[in-house]
Amino acid sequence: MINPANIKRIRPSLPAGYEIADVAGPVSAAGLWGFGSGWTASPPQCAALADPAPADAGARGYSASGAGGTVYVVVAVPAQPPPNDAVVGDCARWTMTFAHTTGDVSLAPPPEAPSIDGVLTIAMTVTTRTVVESGTQVDGQAMTAQAYADGHVVYVTLVTDPGSPHPALDSRFVGDLLVATVAALRG
């Protein structure tokens, strides 16, 4: 069984030298990707993948920011059951929109969506584009790997700056951290 209090056990697995902070309350991957309240998904059923626990005030976890990006690790109670095969099939590629920001989302294969015995895992990559007042375009990249286990959703999100001169953390790091987090929460 998942014990959300065990999220504290994952802190040593976060990158050394990163600034670490607690995260609490409803936290969505979409919000971490830069989409504010009122964003839409096309097709609409894909929205649950980007925000599986929109109202869980008990969600908790960590953020860690450093030269390789910002990592978020969260455990929450989802608002609905894990996505079925039809939703996963419909959402292999989808789009999001919010104000001046658009995002192209793709489901990612392993190792981004690591295999965990008895657990549904899903990984997504998103490329965002925000047009600011001057017409300049700001690009962003993020990846989220999720595990649906024992009535909870556990997810790791990595947000990187495509223009950063520093090497970014990678998808293998995200997948490995998801596996370690699920193990810690079950331990």
Secondary structure, DSSP 8 states (H G I E B T S, - for coil): ---GGGGGGGGGGS-TT-EEEEEESS--HHHHHT--TT-EEESGGGHHHH-S-TT-TT-EEEEEEETTEEEEEEEE--SS----HHHHHHTSEEEEEETTEEEEEEEE-TTSS--BTTBEEEEEEEEEEEE-TTS-EEEEEEEEEEEEETTEEEEEEEEE-TT-SS----HHHHHHHHHHHHHHHH-
